[in-house]
């Protein structure tokens, strides 16, 4: 990885961390006894970013599993999605690529 790629990855990680921290701070409810987990907050951010599009969230989940080396899990998740949405292409064919 080049230093430019490393810089970009580090900056992205900092921005994601800042987004989670900001959401946690601004989403705080007075009197709440629980603090949302990092993953719940990030999920909420992604749901808002994708305007609650289940397909885009599923594609993101598939890509995250695949990029992290969880290929079997990615394929199993894609199969689960396909069974629930038989009219759609597999998750590795993104919604933007879907010609149906």
Secondary structure by P-SEA (a helix, b strand, c coil): ccaaaaaaaaaaaaaaaaaaaaaaaaaccccccccccaaaaaaaaaaaaacccaaaaaaaaaaaaaaacaaaaaaaaaaaaaaacccccccccccccccc
